[in-house]
Amino acid sequence: MKEHVRRITSDEIHVHYIGHIIKNELISLLAQQLKSEIMKKILDSTPDTSHQEQMSLIVRYVDFNSNFVKVEESFLGFLIADDTTGKGIFDITLEELKSLGLDIDDMRGQSYDNGSNMKRNIKEFNGDF
């Protein structure tokens, strides 16, 4: 791109394709590619070498023990996810939180994935928790 701009500014080429429409399209394409590369690195469930689905359990909490209040985030481990529907992931997470002695009523949750468990033909979850 740098070379292309240099050629335009030095009048080596006159048709440059860097109007606002083309620039916006290039920015959009680059953003899509960047998001795609990031998503390859940040999947919530990943098969391990034995091809078992796993999901990461990460908690974010407020630390009041220091001289100032700070938000911390900690990785607690991988959970085996045999059922990757929304309900299945919830049940696995709930079971692990209970085993850690954490009350789900004291928590707020947020989760991200590649969307495969959100398809309509997958078991629906009524949201009671």
Contact map, one row per residue, 1 for C-alpha under 8 A:
111110000000000000000000000000000000000000000000000000000000000000000000000000000000000000000000000000000000000000000000000000000
111111000000000000000000000000000000000000000000000000000000000000000000000000000000000000000000000000000000000000000000000000000
111111100000000000000000000000000000000000000000000000000000000000000000000000000000000000000000000000000000000000000000000000000
111111110000000100000000000000000000000000000000000000000000000000000000000000000000000000000000000000000000000000000000000000000
111111111000000000000000000000000000000000000000000000000000000000000000000000000000000000000000000000000000000000000000000000000
011111111100000000000000000000000000000000000000000000000000000000000000000000000000000000000000000000000000000000000000000000000
001111111111100000000000000000000000000000000000000000000000000000000000000000000000000000000000000000000000000000000000000000000
000111111111110100000000000000000000000000000000000000000000000000000000000000000000000000000000000000000000000000000000000000000
000011111111000000000000000000000000000000000000000000000000000000000000000000000000000000000000000000000000000000000000000000000
000001111111100000000000000000000000000000000000000000000000000000000000000000000000000000000000000000000000000000000000000000000
000000111111110000000000000000000000000000000000000000000000000000000000000000000000000000000000000000000000000000000000000000000
000000111111110000000000000000000000000000000000000000000000000000000000000000000000000000000000000000000000000000000000000000000
000000110111111100000000000000000000000000000000000000000000000000000000000000000000000000000000000000000000000000000000000000000
000000010011111100000000000000000000000000000000000000000000000000000000000000000000000000000000000000000000000000000000000000000
000000000000111110000000000000000000000000000000000000000000000000000000000000000000000000000000000000000000000000000000000000000
000100010000111111000000000000000000000000000000000000000000000000000000000000000000000000000000000000000000000000000000000000000
000000000000001111100100000000000000000000000000000000000000000000000000000000000000000000000000000000000000000000000000000000000
000000000000000111111110000000000000000000000000000000000000000000000000000000000000000000000000000000000000000000000000000000000
000000000000000011111110000000000000000000000000000000000000000000000000000000000000000000000000000000000000000000000000000000000
000000000000000001111111000000000000000000000000000000000000000000000000000000000000000000000000000000000000000000000000000000000
000000000000000001111111100000000000000000000000000000000000000000000000000000000000000000000000000000000000000000000000000000000
000000000000000011111111110000000000000000000000000000000000000000000000000000000000000000000000000000000000000000000000000000000
000000000000000001111111111000000000000000000000000000000000000000000000000000000000000000000000000000000000000000000000000000000
000000000000000000011111111100000000000000000000000000000000000000000000000000000000000000000000000000000000000000000000000000000
000000000000000000001111111110000000000000000000000000000000000000000000000000000000000000000000000000000000000000000000000000000
000000000000000000000111111111000000000000000000000000000000000000000000000000000000000000000000000000000000000000000000000000000
000000000000000000000011111111100000000000000000000000000000000000000000000000000000000000000000000000000000000000000000000000000
000000000000000000000001111111110000000000000000000000000000000000000000000000000000000000000000000000000000000000000000000000000
000000000000000000000000111111111000000000000000000000000000000000000000000000000000000000000000000000000000000000000000000000000
000000000000000000000000011111111100000000000000000000000000000000000000000000000000000000000000000000000000000000000000000000000
000000000000000000000000001111111110000000000000000000000000000000000000000000000000000000000000000000000000000000000000000000000
000000000000000000000000000111111111000000000000000000000000000000000000000000000000000000000000000000000000000000000000000000000
000000000000000000000000000011111111100000000000000000000000000000000000000000000000000000000000000000000000000000000000000000000
000000000000000000000000000001111111110000000000000000000000000000000000000000000000000000000000000000000000000000000000000000000
000000000000000000000000000000111111111000000000000000000000000000000000000000000000000000000000000000000000000000000000000000000
000000000000000000000000000000011111111100000000000000000000000000000000000000000000000000000000000000000000000000000000000000000
000000000000000000000000000000001111111110000000000000000000000000000000000000000000000000000000000000000000000000000000000000000
000000000000000000000000000000000111111111000000000000000000000000000000000000000000000000000000000000000000000000000000000000000
000000000000000000000000000000000011111111100000000000000000000000000000000000000000000000000000000000000000000000000000000000000
000000000000000000000000000000000001111111100000000000000000000000000000000000000000000000000000000000000000000000000000000000000
000000000000000000000000000000000000111111100000000000000000000000000000000000000000000000000000000000000000000000000000000000000
000000000000000000000000000000000000011111110000000000000000000000000000000000000000000000000000000000000000000000000000000000000
000000000000000000000000000000000000001111111100000000000000000000000000000000000000000000000000000000000000000011000000000000000
000000000000000000000000000000000000000001111100000001110000000000000000000000000000000000000000000000000000000110000000000000000
000000000000000000000000000000000000000000111110000011110000000000000000000000001000000000000000000000000000000010000000000000000
000000000000000000000000000000000000000000111111000111100000000000000000000000000000000000000000000000000000000000000000000000000
000000000000000000000000000000000000000000001111111111000000000000000000000000000000000000000000000000000000000000000000000000000
000000000000000000000000000000000000000000000111111111000000000000000000000000000000000000000000000000000000000000000000000000000
000000000000000000000000000000000000000000000011111100000000000000000000000000000000000000000000000000000000000000000000000000000
000000000000000000000000000000000000000000000011111100000000000000000000000000000000000000000000000000000000000000000000000000000
000000000000000000000000000000000000000000000011111110000000000000000000000000000000000000000000000000000000000000000000000000000
000000000000000000000000000000000000000000000111111111000000000000000000000000011100000000000000000000000000000000000000000000000
000000000000000000000000000000000000000000001111001111100000000000000000000000011100000000000000000000000000000000000000000000000
000000000000000000000000000000000000000000011111000111110000000000000000000001111000000000000000000000000000000000000000000000000
000000000000000000000000000000000000000000011100000011111000000000000000000001111000000000000000000000000000000000000000000000000
000000000000000000000000000000000000000000011000000001111100000000000000001111100000000000000000000000000000000000000000000000000
000000000000000000000000000000000000000000000000000000111110000000000000001111100000000000001000000000000000000000000000000000000
000000000000000000000000000000000000000000000000000000011111000000000000111110000000000000000000000000000000000000000000000000000
000000000000000000000000000000000000000000000000000000001111100000000000111100000000000000000000000000000000000000000000000000000
000000000000000000000000000000000000000000000000000000000111110000000011110000000000000000000000000000000000000000000000000000000
000000000000000000000000000000000000000000000000000000000011111000000011100000000000000000000000000000000000000000000000000000000
000000000000000000000000000000000000000000000000000000000001111100001111000000000000000000000000000000000000000000000000000000000
000000000000000000000000000000000000000000000000000000000000111111001111000000000000000000000000000000000000000000000000000000000
000000000000000000000000000000000000000000000000000000000000011111111100000000000000000000000000000000000000000000000000000000000
000000000000000000000000000000000000000000000000000000000000001111111000000000000000000000000000000000000000000000000000000000000
000000000000000000000000000000000000000000000000000000000000001111111100000000000000000000000000000000000000000000000000000000000
000000000000000000000000000000000000000000000000000000000000000111111000000000000000000000000000000000000000000000000000000000000
000000000000000000000000000000000000000000000000000000000000000111111100000000000000000000000000000000000000000000000000000000000
000000000000000000000000000000000000000000000000000000000000011111111110000000000000000000000000000000000000000000000000000000000
000000000000000000000000000000000000000000000000000000000000011101011111000000000000000000000000000000000000000000000000000000000
000000000000000000000000000000000000000000000000000000000001111000001111100000000000000000000000000000000000000000000000000000000
000000000000000000000000000000000000000000000000000000000001111000000111110000000000000000000000000000000000000000000000000000000
000000000000000000000000000000000000000000000000000000000111100000000011111000000000000000000000000000000000000000000000000000000
000000000000000000000000000000000000000000000000000000000111000000000001111100000000000000000000000000000000000000000000000000000
000000000000000000000000000000000000000000000000000000011110000000000000111110000000000000000000000000000000000000000000000000000
000000000000000000000000000000000000000000000000000000011110000000000000011111000000000000000000000000000000000000000000000000000
000000000000000000000000000000000000000000000000000000011100000000000000001111100000000000000000000000000000000000000000000000000
000000000000000000000000000000000000000000000000000001111000000000000000000111110000000000000000000000000000000000000000000000000
000000000000000000000000000000000000000000000000000001111000000000000000000011111000000000010000000000000000000000000000000000000
000000000000000000000000000000000000000000000000000111100000000000000000000001111100000000000000000000000000000000000000000000000
000000000000000000000000000000000000000000001000000111100000000000000000000000111111000110010000000000000000000000000000000000000
000000000000000000000000000000000000000000000000000110000000000000000000000000011111000100000000000000000000000000000000000000000
000000000000000000000000000000000000000000000000000000000000000000000000000000001111100110000000000000000000000000000000000000000
000000000000000000000000000000000000000000000000000000000000000000000000000000001111111110000000000000000000000000001000000000000
000000000000000000000000000000000000000000000000000000000000000000000000000000000011111110000000000000000000000000001100011000000
000000000000000000000000000000000000000000000000000000000000000000000000000000000001111111000000000000000000000000001100001110000
000000000000000000000000000000000000000000000000000000000000000000000000000000000001111111100000000000000000000000000000001110000
000000000000000000000000000000000000000000000000000000000000000000000000000000001111111111110000000000000000000000000000000000000
000000000000000000000000000000000000000000000000000000000000000000000000000000001011111111111000000000000000000000000000000000000
000000000000000000000000000000000000000000000000000000000000000000000000000000000000011111111100000000000000000000000000000000000
000000000000000000000000000000000000000000000000000000000000000000000000000000000000001111111110000000000000000000000000000000000
000000000000000000000000000000000000000000000000000000000000000000000000000000101000000111111111000000000000000000000000000000000
000000000000000000000000000000000000000000000000000000001000000000000000000000000000000011111111100000000000000000000000000000000
000000000000000000000000000000000000000000000000000000000000000000000000000000000000000001111111110000010000000000000000000000000
000000000000000000000000000000000000000000000000000000000000000000000000000000000000000000111111111000000000000000000000000000000
000000000000000000000000000000000000000000000000000000000000000000000000000000000000000000011111111100000000000000000000000000000
000000000000000000000000000000000000000000000000000000000000000000000000000000000000000000001111111111110000000000000000000000000
000000000000000000000000000000000000000000000000000000000000000000000000000000000000000000000111111111110000000000000000000000000
000000000000000000000000000000000000000000000000000000000000000000000000000000000000000000000011111111000000000000000000000000000
000000000000000000000000000000000000000000000000000000000000000000000000000000000000000000000001111111000000000000000000000000000
000000000000000000000000000000000000000000000000000000000000000000000000000000000000000000000000111111100000000000000000000000000
000000000000000000000000000000000000000000000000000000000000000000000000000000000000000000000000111111110100000000000000000000000
000000000000000000000000000000000000000000000000000000000000000000000000000000000000000000000000110011111110000000000000000000000
000000000000000000000000000000000000000000000000000000000000000000000000000000000000000000000100110001111111000000000000000000000
000000000000000000000000000000000000000000000000000000000000000000000000000000000000000000000000000000111110000000000000000000000
000000000000000000000000000000000000000000000000000000000000000000000000000000000000000000000000000001111111000000000000000000000
000000000000000000000000000000000000000000000000000000000000000000000000000000000000000000000000000000111111100000000000000000000
000000000000000000000000000000000000000000000000000000000000000000000000000000000000000000000000000000010111110000000000000000000
000000000000000000000000000000000000000000000000000000000000000000000000000000000000000000000000000000000011111000000000000000000
000000000000000000000000000000000000000000000000000000000000000000000000000000000000000000000000000000000001111100000000000000000
000000000000000000000000000000000000000000000000000000000000000000000000000000000000000000000000000000000000111110000000000000000
000000000000000000000000000000000000000000010000000000000000000000000000000000000000000000000000000000000000011111100000000000000
000000000000000000000000000000000000000000111000000000000000000000000000000000000000000000000000000000000000001111110000000000000
000000000000000000000000000000000000000000100000000000000000000000000000000000000000000000000000000000000000000111110000000000000
000000000000000000000000000000000000000000000000000000000000000000000000000000000000000000000000000000000000000111111110000000000
000000000000000000000000000000000000000000000000000000000000000000000000000000000000000000000000000000000000000011111110000000000
000000000000000000000000000000000000000000000000000000000000000000000000000000000001110000000000000000000000000000111110010000000
000000000000000000000000000000000000000000000000000000000000000000000000000000000000110000000000000000000000000000111111010000000
000000000000000000000000000000000000000000000000000000000000000000000000000000000000000000000000000000000000000000111111110000000
000000000000000000000000000000000000000000000000000000000000000000000000000000000000000000000000000000000000000000000111111100000
000000000000000000000000000000000000000000000000000000000000000000000000000000000000000000000000000000000000000000000011111000000
000000000000000000000000000000000000000000000000000000000000000000000000000000000000100000000000000000000000000000001111111100000
000000000000000000000000000000000000000000000000000000000000000000000000000000000000111000000000000000000000000000000001111110000
000000000000000000000000000000000000000000000000000000000000000000000000000000000000011000000000000000000000000000000001011111000
000000000000000000000000000000000000000000000000000000000000000000000000000000000000011000000000000000000000000000000000001111100
000000000000000000000000000000000000000000000000000000000000000000000000000000000000000000000000000000000000000000000000000111110
000000000000000000000000000000000000000000000000000000000000000000000000000000000000000000000000000000000000000000000000000011111
000000000000000000000000000000000000000000000000000000000000000000000000000000000000000000000000000000000000000000000000000001111
000000000000000000000000000000000000000000000000000000000000000000000000000000000000000000000000000000000000000000000000000000111
